[in-house]
Amino acid sequence: MSENASEKALAPEKIAEVRKEFDFFDVDGSGTIGLREFIELLTVLSPKTKASHVKEGFGLIDKNNNGSIDFEEFLEWWQQSWWEY
């Protein structure tokens, strides 16, 4: 895993905390969060999120457009804007 700018900004302990959150919502253990898992994540974190925002948000977070959110994408989102959903 290459370190990007967002990873360098966080202490290792904080990255480990975010990794625990990621792993919790990665229900199938694939190492990525798919749309269904992302819906569950937002249901827990922000129950009032509109369905239209879920798909739009997923698309914005999935920077490489491969249909899933990897840890680096998740970490960047977690640091910058998860509370906006």
N, C-alpha and C positions, 0 to 999 in steps of 0.2 A: 504494500500500500504506500503510495507516494504521499508525502506531506504537502498539503496545499496551504495557502495563506490562512484559511480559517482554522486549520488544525494547529498551526504555529501560534496562534493568538490565545489558545486555551492551554491551561495547565493540564498535565497528564491525568490528574484526578478528575477533572471536569470532563475530559474526553471519555474517560472510563464510565462516568455517570451517564453521559449521552449514549454510549454504546449499550449500556444496560437497557435504556429506554428503547433503543432501536431493536435489540434482540428480543425484547418482550413483545413488540408488535410484529416481528418477523415470525409469525406463527408457524409457518411451514419449514423454517430453518434453512431457507434458500440463500440467505445472505443478502437478500433484497426485500423491499417492501412493495408488494403489488397493490393494485387499486383497492381490492377488497380489504387488505390489511390497513391501508391508508384510511379507508372509510371508518374502520374500527378505531384507529388511532384518533381521528378527529371526533368521533362520537364520545370518546373518553375525555379528550383535552378541551373540546369546545362543542358541547352538545347542541348549541343553537346554530351551528354552521349549516348554511343552505347547500342542498345537493349540487347546485350549479357551481358553487365555490369549490366543492371537493374535487370535481373533475378538472376544473381550471387550475386549481392549486397543484394538483398532482402533475399536470402537464408542465407547469412552471418549475417545479422541483426536479422533475425528471429531465435534467439538462441534456442528456445524450439521447433522449427520445427512444429508449429501448423498452419502454413499458413497465419499468420498475425503478424504484429508488434505492440506490446503493448507499452505503454508509457515508461516503464523502458528500453525496448530495444531501442526505439527511442532516449531517452535521452542519453544513452551510445553512440550510433552512432553519434548523433549530437555533442557531446563533442569531440569525438575522430577522426572522419574521414569523415563527410559528404562531405567535399570539394574535396575528392579524386574521386568522381563520376563526 
